[in-house]
Amino acid sequence: MLAQTTLAPLAVPRSRFERRSASAKTGLHLLMAAISSMFFLFLLSYILRSQVSDWEALSEPWQPLAQTGQLWINSALLLVASIAFELTRRNIGRSKQGNSREFLWLAGLSSFGFLVGQLVFWQYLTDRGYLASTNPANAFFFLLTGLHGLHLIGGMFAWMVATYRLSVVDKNSDSKSISLAKLSVELCATYWHFLLVIWILLFALLSSSPGTYAAIAKFCGLGE
């Protein structure tokens, strides 16, 4: 009786671009994991430090974060940037790339507006004497928002690369140029969605009441 043998399907070798794309996405995911860990540790320190008696929360009724209008505007700008990147990603590959170029520029300008808005709020705090050296809560606010801003500035370099690659597509719409532009925009979209989530968590925590900090600390076993 002849033994039946089955041949395992040969793996189709991936192209150089596919390997490059997979490596870039893996690298981005590792970067986001590292950033998440860093912010988690800082937020844990924030909650722990908020239980010390010298803490003066910026969200108290007489403190600046009792009125968060400017930060809501900044949040809206970052949301617009995230949506614009997603729309850019969905438009690339359509006839004449749809409105991808306009959406990509909207993403960049909205992100820049967010950074300017954050600096305006920093200036608002310092003009009223809320310096990093005057209270631990102030120091944490500048630290956390500053770190988030630095990561967004880093992302702006990726936005410039995506903008350049999309401009190449406008001049030479071959498959390689389109694939590179798609990859850059997809990476930017993922990163901006991630930064938006981080900012929402930061905003929610920084503008919370001292009672919320105490409840979180107790839940985490850090409070009394």
Backbone as CSV, one residue per row, in Angstrom:
resi,resn,N_x,N_y,N_z,CA_x,CA_y,CA_z,C_x,C_y,C_z
1,MET,0.848,-1.196,0.000,0.000,0.000,0.000,0.881,1.242,0.000
2,LEU,0.638,2.042,-0.978,1.466,3.234,-1.108,1.053,4.266,-0.084
3,ALA,2.035,4.780,0.604,1.750,5.819,1.596,1.408,7.105,0.880
4,GLN,0.334,7.688,1.334,-0.066,8.963,0.736,0.747,10.084,1.366
5,THR,1.273,10.886,0.562,2.075,12.008,1.046,1.407,13.303,0.636
6,THR,1.488,14.226,1.504,0.943,15.549,1.208,2.081,16.543,1.184
7,LEU,2.046,17.358,0.215,3.085,18.383,0.078,2.614,19.663,0.743
8,ALA,3.405,20.153,1.680,3.070,21.421,2.328,3.226,22.543,1.328
9,PRO,2.281,23.465,1.306,2.386,24.585,0.359,3.618,25.416,0.644
10,LEU,4.313,25.708,-0.423,5.517,26.516,-0.270,5.140,27.944,0.097
11,ALA,5.864,28.501,1.051,5.621,29.890,1.435,6.025,30.809,0.303
12,VAL,5.151,31.709,-0.012,5.447,32.662,-1.079,6.399,33.717,-0.526
13,PRO,7.566,33.848,-1.122,8.515,34.831,-0.597,7.958,36.237,-0.697
14,ARG,8.129,36.984,0.374,7.630,38.342,0.386,8.582,39.268,-0.347
15,SER,8.009,40.299,-0.936,8.835,41.266,-1.652,9.611,42.111,-0.661
16,ARG,10.578,42.846,-1.180,11.378,43.712,-0.335,10.506,44.768,0.337
17,PHE,9.535,45.309,-0.405,8.655,46.326,0.175,7.800,45.740,1.283
18,GLU,7.291,44.523,1.097,6.467,43.900,2.132,7.263,43.686,3.406
19,ARG,8.524,43.279,3.264,9.373,43.112,4.446,9.635,44.461,5.111
20,ARG,9.870,45.460,4.290,10.113,46.803,4.824,8.876,47.332,5.530
21,SER,7.708,47.104,4.956,6.462,47.555,5.549,6.203,46.857,6.880
22,ALA,6.417,45.547,6.919,6.206,44.792,8.156,7.166,45.248,9.250
23,SER,8.416,45.521,8.877,9.403,45.982,9.861,9.028,47.349,10.417
24,ALA,8.559,48.240,9.531,8.165,49.581,9.970,6.976,49.521,10.928
25,LYS,6.009,48.682,10.629,4.832,48.566,11.494,5.200,47.941,12.837
26,THR,6.072,46.946,12.795,6.526,46.332,14.048,7.280,47.344,14.903
27,GLY,8.154,48.113,14.261,8.905,49.139,14.978,7.988,50.170,15.615
28,LEU,6.939,50.574,14.888,5.993,51.552,15.432,5.246,50.973,16.626
29,HIS,4.835,49.724,16.523,4.116,49.093,17.636,5.001,48.979,18.879
30,LEU,6.278,48.662,18.668,7.204,48.606,19.808,7.396,49.987,20.422
31,LEU,7.483,51.016,19.553,7.618,52.390,20.053,6.394,52.786,20.873
32,MET,5.210,52.469,20.385,3.990,52.826,21.108,3.902,52.069,22.433
33,ALA,4.387,50.830,22.447,4.394,50.066,23.698,5.324,50.716,24.714
34,ALA,6.487,51.172,24.248,7.443,51.837,25.149,6.875,53.154,25.673
35,ILE,6.253,53.929,24.788,5.653,55.203,25.201,4.523,54.968,26.201
36,SER,3.706,53.951,25.939,2.605,53.636,26.852,3.125,53.285,28.232
37,SER,4.193,52.492,28.285,4.776,52.110,29.572,5.300,53.330,30.319
38,MET,5.945,54.236,29.588,6.496,55.432,30.212,5.381,56.295,30.804
39,PHE,4.321,56.537,30.006,3.230,57.361,30.510,2.499,56.670,31.659
40,PHE,2.378,55.357,31.609,1.727,54.631,32.701,2.497,54.832,34.002
41,LEU,3.799,54.757,33.944,4.608,54.944,35.151,4.511,56.373,35.673
42,PHE,4.514,57.353,34.755,4.383,58.751,35.180,3.002,59.009,35.791
43,LEU,1.965,58.435,35.207,0.625,58.633,35.748,0.478,57.955,37.106
44,LEU,1.124,56.814,37.262,1.112,56.143,38.562,1.809,57.006,39.604
45,SER,2.929,57.613,39.212,3.643,58.526,40.118,2.791,59.746,40.430
46,TYR,2.055,60.214,39.436,1.170,61.371,39.621,0.113,61.068,40.683
47,ILE,-0.525,59.924,40.561,-1.554,59.541,41.529,-0.959,59.380,42.924
48,LEU,0.205,58.743,43.005,0.849,58.535,44.297,1.226,59.865,44.941
49,ARG,1.796,60.774,44.140,2.239,62.062,44.662,1.056,62.940,45.064
50,SER,-0.089,62.737,44.428,-1.263,63.565,44.731,-1.821,63.304,46.125
51,GLN,-1.368,62.248,46.763,-1.871,61.930,48.097,-1.037,62.557,49.215
52,VAL,0.011,63.294,48.850,0.831,63.986,49.828,0.182,65.331,50.154
53,SER,0.337,65.792,51.375,-0.401,66.962,51.867,-0.071,68.265,51.137
54,ASP,1.118,68.384,50.544,1.477,69.652,49.902,0.954,69.763,48.476
55,TRP,0.180,68.799,48.039,-0.355,68.790,46.673,-1.493,69.791,46.539
56,GLU,-1.419,70.664,45.537,-2.484,71.622,45.241,-2.951,71.391,43.810
57,ALA,-4.006,70.626,43.677,-4.487,70.234,42.348,-4.860,71.448,41.509
58,LEU,-4.465,71.437,40.234,-4.795,72.534,39.329,-6.269,72.557,38.951
59,SER,-6.998,71.511,39.344,-8.416,71.445,39.009,-9.323,71.993,40.105
60,GLU,-8.728,72.470,41.209,-9.533,73.087,42.261,-10.297,74.292,41.687
61,PRO,-11.452,74.661,42.274,-12.278,75.752,41.720,-11.531,77.063,41.513
62,TRP,-10.526,77.345,42.316,-9.786,78.614,42.183,-8.510,78.455,41.333
63,GLN,-8.277,77.262,40.793,-7.080,76.977,40.016,-7.369,77.034,38.513
64,PRO,-6.321,77.139,37.687,-6.507,77.333,36.236,-7.312,76.243,35.542
65,LEU,-7.143,74.978,35.947,-7.831,73.898,35.247,-9.297,73.771,35.640
66,ALA,-9.777,74.675,36.473,-11.213,74.728,36.709,-11.927,75.196,35.442
67,GLN,-11.222,75.945,34.592,-11.722,76.389,33.298,-10.828,75.777,32.216
68,THR,-11.348,74.800,31.488,-10.518,74.046,30.545,-10.859,74.353,29.081
69,GLY,-11.416,75.545,28.846,-11.819,75.883,27.482,-10.698,75.761,26.466
70,GLN,-9.508,76.304,26.786,-8.383,76.251,25.866,-7.967,74.807,25.587
71,LEU,-7.976,73.981,26.611,-7.570,72.583,26.427,-8.601,71.804,25.611
72,TRP,-9.865,72.175,25.713,-10.878,71.533,24.867,-10.655,71.900,23.397
73,ILE,-10.283,73.148,23.160,-9.974,73.559,21.787,-8.781,72.773,21.261
74,ASN,-7.753,72.649,22.091,-6.580,71.874,21.690,-6.956,70.418,21.403
75,SER,-7.807,69.867,22.242,-8.246,68.479,22.055,-8.979,68.325,20.723
76,ALA,-9.822,69.306,20.397,-10.555,69.257,19.132,-9.596,69.295,17.945
77,LEU,-8.532,70.092,18.046,-7.551,70.166,16.964,-6.838,68.833,16.766
78,LEU,-6.495,68.174,17.861,-5.827,66.877,17.752,-6.781,65.822,17.187
79,LEU,-8.060,65.916,17.550,-9.061,65.005,16.993,-9.203,65.210,15.492
80,VAL,-9.229,66.465,15.064,-9.310,66.768,13.630,-8.101,66.193,12.902
81,ALA,-6.916,66.319,13.495,-5.705,65.779,12.871,-5.801,64.273,12.719
82,SER,-6.274,63.597,13.756,-6.395,62.144,13.706,-7.384,61.708,12.624
83,ILE,-8.530,62.392,12.557,-9.529,62.071,11.532,-8.978,62.356,10.135
84,ALA,-8.258,63.466,9.985,-7.701,63.837,8.680,-6.699,62.794,8.195
85,PHE,-5.873,62.273,9.103,-4.944,61.216,8.709,-5.695,59.975,8.239
86,GLU,-6.768,59.637,8.939,-7.554,58.469,8.547,-8.191,58.667,7.180
87,LEU,-8.696,59.865,6.925,-9.290,60.162,5.621,-8.231,60.150,4.524
88,THR,-7.026,60.612,4.853,-5.926,60.552,3.879,-5.626,59.115,3.516
89,ARG,-5.549,58.265,4.530,-5.255,56.845,4.297,-6.302,56.207,3.389
90,ARG,-7.560,56.563,3.592,-8.628,55.951,2.807,-8.706,56.498,1.390
91,ASN,-8.157,57.689,1.175,-8.245,58.304,-0.148,-7.091,57.930,-1.067
92,ILE,-5.944,57.559,-0.489,-4.804,57.194,-1.332,-5.140,55.927,-2.120
93,GLY,-4.841,55.951,-3.388,-5.133,54.811,-4.249,-6.381,55.007,-5.081
94,ARG,-7.207,55.994,-4.715,-8.369,56.302,-5.529,-7.952,57.118,-6.747
95,SER,-8.898,57.397,-7.596,-8.611,58.179,-8.787,-8.038,59.546,-8.400
96,LYS,-6.859,59.817,-8.882,-6.150,61.065,-8.575,-5.982,61.276,-7.070
97,GLN,-5.956,60.166,-6.316,-5.727,60.188,-4.857,-6.830,60.905,-4.082
98,GLY,-7.987,61.146,-4.717,-9.089,61.803,-4.018,-8.644,63.145,-3.447
99,ASN,-8.977,63.375,-2.201,-8.574,64.612,-1.512,-7.463,64.334,-0.509
100,SER,-6.658,63.326,-0.771,-5.651,62.907,0.202,-4.653,64.018,0.516
101,ARG,-4.255,64.773,-0.489,-3.283,65.839,-0.235,-3.870,66.910,0.689
102,GLU,-5.132,67.293,0.432,-5.780,68.298,1.285,-5.953,67.788,2.710
103,PHE,-6.357,66.523,2.853,-6.541,65.942,4.184,-5.206,65.847,4.924
104,LEU,-4.140,65.532,4.201,-2.831,65.417,4.837,-2.346,66.775,5.344
105,TRP,-2.575,67.807,4.554,-2.207,69.151,5.006,-3.065,69.584,6.199
106,LEU,-4.338,69.219,6.180,-5.217,69.535,7.312,-4.703,68.853,8.577
107,ALA,-4.241,67.604,8.444,-3.696,66.877,9.593,-2.478,67.591,10.166
108,GLY,-1.585,68.028,9.276,-0.382,68.713,9.735,-0.680,70.052,10.380
109,LEU,-1.558,70.839,9.768,-1.886,72.155,10.311,-2.630,72.040,11.639
110,SER,-3.513,71.058,11.758,-4.239,70.857,13.014,-3.286,70.434,14.131
111,SER,-2.334,69.586,13.787,-1.342,69.156,14.777,-0.487,70.330,15.230
112,PHE,-0.085,71.165,14.280,0.689,72.365,14.621,-0.144,73.296,15.499
113,GLY,-1.431,73.417,15.179,-2.318,74.246,15.989,-2.442,73.719,17.412
114,PHE,-2.463,72.396,17.549,-2.508,71.794,18.880,-1.267,72.172,19.684
115,LEU,-0.095,72.071,19.063,1.150,72.409,19.753,1.176,73.887,20.154
116,VAL,0.733,74.756,19.256,0.686,76.185,19.574,-0.288,76.430,20.724
117,GLY,-1.428,75.746,20.690,-2.412,75.897,21.760,-1.875,75.457,23.110
118,GLN,-1.074,74.393,23.112,-0.471,73.938,24.359,0.519,74.976,24.897
119,LEU,1.306,75.566,24.000,2.245,76.604,24.425,1.510,77.831,24.955
120,VAL,0.385,78.169,24.330,-0.421,79.295,24.805,-0.907,79.029,26.221
121,PHE,-1.335,77.796,26.495,-1.809,77.476,27.837,-0.653,77.469,28.834
122,TRP,0.501,76.988,28.411,1.690,77.063,29.273,1.981,78.518,29.641
123,GLN,1.915,79.412,28.645,2.165,80.828,28.894,1.125,81.400,29.845
124,TYR,-0.107,80.954,29.681,-1.190,81.388,30.574,-0.874,81.012,32.020
125,LEU,-0.345,79.797,32.224,-0.008,79.347,33.575,1.161,80.138,34.163
126,THR,2.214,80.283,33.374,3.410,80.958,33.891,3.149,82.440,34.163
127,ASP,2.315,83.082,33.349,1.990,84.492,33.571,1.274,84.703,34.896
128,ARG,0.600,83.681,35.371,-0.141,83.773,36.634,0.606,83.126,37.797
129,GLY,1.871,82.833,37.581,2.707,82.331,38.661,2.630,80.847,38.926
130,TYR,1.974,80.095,38.038,1.895,78.645,38.217,3.106,77.994,37.541
131,LEU,4.236,78.103,38.188,5.491,77.576,37.652,5.704,76.138,38.116
132,ALA,6.571,75.438,37.411,6.858,74.052,37.784,7.466,73.963,39.170
133,SER,8.159,75.019,39.595,8.851,75.001,40.883,7.960,75.363,42.064
134,THR,6.746,75.846,41.788,5.907,76.332,42.886,5.037,75.248,43.511
135,ASN,4.769,74.174,42.776,3.931,73.114,43.313,4.142,71.827,42.512
136,PRO,4.117,70.664,43.159,4.299,69.402,42.435,3.252,69.173,41.344
137,ALA,2.019,69.617,41.585,0.975,69.440,40.575,1.315,70.210,39.299
138,ASN,1.851,71.421,39.471,2.271,72.212,38.308,3.381,71.497,37.541
139,ALA,4.355,70.974,38.286,5.492,70.292,37.657,5.020,69.096,36.846
140,PHE,4.091,68.326,37.395,3.575,67.160,36.675,2.811,67.585,35.427
141,PHE,2.077,68.690,35.512,1.336,69.157,34.337,2.299,69.502,33.204
142,PHE,3.331,70.278,33.518,4.304,70.640,32.484,5.044,69.405,31.962
143,LEU,5.368,68.475,32.863,6.089,67.265,32.459,5.249,66.414,31.511
144,LEU,4.020,66.118,31.903,3.188,65.209,31.117,2.777,65.815,29.775
145,THR,2.335,67.071,29.803,1.946,67.711,28.543,3.166,67.969,27.660
146,GLY,4.311,68.260,28.286,5.532,68.474,27.517,5.997,67.207,26.826
147,LEU,5.958,66.083,27.538,6.342,64.808,26.933,5.421,64.446,25.774
148,HIS,4.128,64.670,25.976,3.177,64.388,24.899,3.468,65.276,23.691
149,GLY,3.750,66.551,23.953,4.073,67.464,22.859,5.331,67.063,22.114
150,LEU,6.352,66.598,22.851,7.595,66.167,22.203,7.355,64.965,21.288
151,HIS,6.515,64.045,21.723,6.218,62.887,20.876,5.427,63.303,19.637
152,LEU,4.585,64.328,19.785,3.863,64.830,18.619,4.819,65.543,17.660
153,ILE,5.773,66.277,18.206,6.776,66.937,17.351,7.568,65.893,16.576
154,GLY,7.921,64.793,17.241,8.598,63.708,16.544,7.752,63.162,15.412
155,GLY,6.439,63.058,15.659,5.550,62.582,14.608,5.454,63.532,13.432
156,MET,5.682,64.823,13.676,5.622,65.789,12.583,6.688,65.532,11.526
157,PHE,7.818,64.959,11.937,8.839,64.600,10.952,8.326,63.481,10.036
158,ALA,7.587,62.531,10.624,6.978,61.476,9.819,5.917,62.070,8.893
159,TRP,5.190,63.090,9.373,4.208,63.771,8.517,4.890,64.427,7.317
160,MET,6.046,65.032,7.546,6.772,65.669,6.436,7.209,64.630,5.408
161,VAL,7.626,63.451,5.886,8.006,62.371,4.961,6.784,61.933,4.152
162,ALA,5.644,61.777,4.833,4.422,61.368,4.142,3.997,62.423,3.117
163,THR,4.140,63.702,3.482,3.785,64.783,2.561,4.674,64.750,1.323
164,TYR,5.961,64.507,1.519,6.887,64.433,0.387,6.539,63.251,-0.521
165,ARG,6.285,62.099,0.089,5.983,60.911,-0.712,4.678,61.067,-1.477
166,LEU,3.719,61.766,-0.886,2.460,62.001,-1.600,2.670,62.971,-2.753
167,SER,3.579,63.927,-2.583,3.878,64.848,-3.685,4.549,64.117,-4.836
168,VAL,5.335,63.080,-4.518,5.956,62.259,-5.561,4.893,61.518,-6.358
169,VAL,3.860,61.049,-5.659,2.762,60.342,-6.328,2.066,61.260,-7.317
170,ASP,1.915,62.539,-6.954,1.262,63.493,-7.855,2.044,63.649,-9.157
171,LYS,3.365,63.476,-9.078,4.199,63.638,-10.268,4.423,62.319,-10.993
172,ASN,4.495,61.230,-10.226,4.806,59.929,-10.818,3.990,58.862,-10.094
173,SER,2.807,58.577,-10.612,1.870,57.692,-9.912,2.106,56.220,-10.234
174,ASP,3.361,55.762,-10.081,3.634,54.337,-10.264,3.308,53.595,-8.977
175,SER,3.243,52.283,-9.061,2.808,51.469,-7.929,3.748,51.596,-6.729
176,LYS,5.060,51.730,-6.978,6.014,51.841,-5.889,5.806,53.138,-5.107
177,SER,5.629,54.251,-5.813,5.417,55.539,-5.153,4.133,55.541,-4.337
178,ILE,3.080,54.947,-4.902,1.806,54.886,-4.190,1.932,54.025,-2.935
179,SER,2.642,52.903,-3.042,2.814,52.006,-1.897,3.584,52.686,-0.771
180,LEU,4.640,53.425,-1.137,5.428,54.132,-0.123,4.604,55.218,0.562
181,ALA,3.815,55.942,-0.231,2.958,56.987,0.344,1.912,56.373,1.263
182,LYS,1.334,55.257,0.837,0.338,54.567,1.666,0.941,54.137,2.998
183,LEU,2.154,53.591,2.936,2.817,53.123,4.153,3.060,54.279,5.111
184,SER,3.598,55.394,4.598,3.877,56.551,5.448,2.607,57.086,6.097
185,VAL,1.544,57.202,5.313,0.292,57.740,5.841,-0.325,56.774,6.854
186,GLU,-0.251,55.476,6.568,-0.807,54.492,7.500,-0.077,54.527,8.839
187,LEU,1.246,54.650,8.801,2.016,54.746,10.040,1.659,56.020,10.804
188,CYS,1.536,57.131,10.090,1.159,58.394,10.729,-0.225,58.298,11.354
189,ALA,-1.176,57.711,10.617,-2.542,57.592,11.133,-2.566,56.776,12.424
190,THR,-1.853,55.659,12.431,-1.805,54.819,13.632,-1.196,55.579,14.802
191,TYR,-0.116,56.290,14.539,0.584,57.026,15.598,-0.280,58.161,16.137
192,TRP,-0.969,58.871,15.246,-1.819,59.991,15.696,-3.028,59.487,16.478
193,HIS,-3.609,58.366,16.064,-4.706,57.796,16.851,-4.211,57.464,18.256
194,PHE,-3.004,56.925,18.326,-2.404,56.560,19.612,-2.176,57.802,20.477
195,LEU,-1.612,58.856,19.889,-1.365,60.094,20.645,-2.678,60.745,21.089
196,LEU,-3.719,60.610,20.286,-5.021,61.149,20.681,-5.540,60.434,21.930
197,VAL,-5.410,59.104,21.960,-5.855,58.334,23.131,-5.047,58.737,24.366
198,ILE,-3.726,58.863,24.186,-2.873,59.280,25.311,-3.300,60.648,25.828
199,TRP,-3.568,61.585,24.913,-3.957,62.929,25.332,-5.304,62.919,26.054
200,ILE,-6.258,62.127,25.581,-7.562,62.053,26.244,-7.396,61.570,27.686
201,LEU,-6.546,60.558,27.878,-6.296,60.050,29.229,-5.619,61.108,30.099
202,LEU,-4.627,61.808,29.518,-3.941,62.864,30.265,-4.903,63.985,30.639
203,PHE,-5.675,64.434,29.683,-6.616,65.526,29.901,-7.626,65.152,30.989
204,ALA,-8.143,63.922,30.891,-9.132,63.473,31.879,-8.538,63.436,33.284
205,LEU,-7.302,62.970,33.387,-6.687,62.866,34.712,-6.288,64.237,35.257
206,LEU,-5.647,65.050,34.431,-5.150,66.345,34.891,-6.278,67.287,35.307
207,SER,-7.444,67.140,34.707,-8.561,68.023,35.035,-9.526,67.400,36.037
208,SER,-9.175,66.236,36.592,-10.040,65.579,37.577,-9.904,66.241,38.940
209,SER,-10.854,65.963,39.797,-10.863,66.537,41.140,-9.955,65.732,42.066
210,PRO,-9.501,66.330,43.167,-8.700,65.599,44.148,-9.394,64.342,44.668
211,GLY,-10.741,64.395,44.737,-11.486,63.218,45.165,-11.307,62.048,44.211
212,THR,-11.219,62.360,42.921,-10.987,61.314,41.923,-9.604,60.704,42.101
213,TYR,-8.602,61.566,42.367,-7.250,61.055,42.607,-7.241,60.115,43.810
214,ALA,-7.941,60.510,44.859,-7.980,59.693,46.075,-8.650,58.349,45.800
215,ALA,-9.727,58.372,44.998,-10.437,57.136,44.678,-9.557,56.201,43.845
216,ILE,-8.819,56.771,42.883,-7.934,55.956,42.057,-6.807,55.386,42.889
217,ALA,-6.250,56.223,43.776,-5.160,55.767,44.643,-5.629,54.629,45.544
218,LYS,-6.830,54.758,46.080,-7.360,53.707,46.954,-7.596,52.429,46.170
219,PHE,-8.120,52.571,44.933,-8.374,51.397,44.091,-7.074,50.671,43.760
220,CYS,-6.010,51.445,43.536,-4.697,50.862,43.203,-3.913,50.433,44.439
221,GLY,-4.483,50.660,45.625,-3.789,50.289,46.848,-2.709,51.260,47.251
222,LEU,-2.823,52.512,46.770,-1.815,53.529,47.055,-2.269,54.509,48.134
223,GLY,-3.545,54.499,48.419,-4.064,55.425,49.413,-4.424,54.724,50.690
224,GLU,-5.032,55.475,51.582,-5.437,54.897,52.865,-6.722,54.083,52.711
